[in-house]
Amino acid sequence: MVADAPIAKFVNAIPNPARYKKRNGATLDMLCEAAYKGDVQTVETLLSTGDEDHIFNGDINLHFTDRNALHMAAMAGQEKCVELLLKANADPHVRTSVKEGTDASQGRLARDMASKFNHTKIVKILAEAEKKSPPGWYQADGIGNNRKLYSEPTAKPAPTPAPPAAPQVAKPAAKPPLPVALLFPGQGSQYVNMMKECKTIPEVKDMLEKSKAILGYDILELCLSGPEEKLAETRYCQPAMFIGGLAGVAKLRKEKPDAADRPKCMARLSLGEYTALCAAGVLNFEDGLRLVKLRGEAMQEAAQVGKQAMLSVVGLERGVMDQLCADAAKKEGSSGVCKVANALFPKGFSCAGTEVAVNTLKEMSEKKGALQAKLLKTSGGFHTSLMAPAQEKLKKALEEALPNMKTPQCEVYMNVTGAKLPAGSDPKVIVDLLNKQLVSPVLWSPLIEAMIKDGVKEFYECGPQKQIKAMMKRTSNDAWKSTTSMEV
């Protein structure tokens, strides 16, 4: 029998005269997301400085998914967010919730999660916090575990000794990851005759065979024979690029098995996000292809609502582009949409929206001194609010696939944040970011810069052509020299 812990109501320890004045829209998911991303300004607003509309009046110890804000900040290495949460009275003794029937003590502390991802300074901060605040001060219903979570068990009788086990042969320790990144291109790199040279690789041959039942057509025949116009259609292009990226990994595995099997991290450009997550072990091939198929079909359908366009602009700063996009949308009127869709390299962007607004942006960019302002062949306002109808369909499919998803086996840099998710991250966080990606800009350039800063020395572009390597030269000449394209 375990004694109940004392019950105490959570009260934010940071004084603020606006607190509890009204019910507002500051929610637990907003706090957890900001803590995970390291968005210190938002966390400060929610916990400390916000007015009555923006202060978080809830209990920061409550779980969002199976963990709370302190767990998320700790696992992501967000030191300042951890400190802010502790200052607000976050309880470091709260554990992650566990499955029904599992002993609550099996849940992990925030310190455990920081330790798992080698955030040593945060481990020390949390260890000190645990000493200062006694176990059991905090208790509330609905946090995922019952009151037994925080109290000490009474003595139990010694278990009956088990019979001696047969001697075990020690397994060799897993080799550490190499400073290698696998990169996957997105829509636009496809070409007729792709996968001709790698179609006989056993892994690729198996994927192509499995894809027939899922897609309802022969993707290899389309890749080899075209026509080009059909292969470029979003609903066909996205499955082709998904398989093409994985074929690039199979090719890399033949030539450099260590690089393919022991990468430090992976990243992807838009659609390539799904390829990377499959390669990182989050999705199996079949589930990944089903999601990509639905995504491509939904995006093509959304792109056919009204006239939409995309524009490539080179030579202007991001702040200038954001203002020009806003001006172009305003000039069209209430129906105008124009946003930066992809931050590809320093002063290099693709912008998307309604056709009239995008054409206006082209004129404005040229007058502002852009080195290039070129309309793209794609017809969709991708990564803008115009994809909201597709987002609704994708969200449902992602939620259905979630139970089969695994934690990533290596770091994965996400398009929406431009930052990494550590190995072992919760797939629920990945699902949320994938859903947002459809209507949010792809932060490719910040993502690559973060990889370089994090110590990646070699880059392998896996998939058709050399789109990513060409962009890499504009981001870092040294990284460009260290980038190898595994073309398929």
Secondary structure, 3 states (H helix, E strand, C coil): CECCCCCCCCCCCCCCCCCCCCCCCCCHHHHHHHHHHCCHHHHHHHHHHCCCCCCCCCCCCCCECCECHHHHHHHCCCHHHHHHHHHCCCCCCCCCCCCCCCCHHHCCCHHHHHHHCCCHHHHHHHHHHHHHCCCCCCCCCCCCCCHHHCCCECCCCCCCCCCCCCCCCCCCCCCCCEEEEEEECCCCCCCCCCCCCCCCCHHHHHHHHHHHHHHCCCHHHHHHHCCHHHHHCHHHHHHHHHHHHHHHHHHHHHHCHHHHHCEEEEEECCCHHHHHHHHCCCCCHHHHHHHHHHHHHHHHHHHCCCCEEEEEEECCCHHHHHHHHHHHHHHHCCCCCEEEEEEEECCEEEEEEEHHHHHHHHHHHHHHCCCEEEECCCCCCCCCHHHHHHHHHHHHHHHHHHHHCCCCCCEEECCCCCCEECCCCCHHHHHHHHHHHCCCCECHHHHHHHHHHCCCCEEEEECCCCHHHHHHHHHCHHHHHCEEEECC
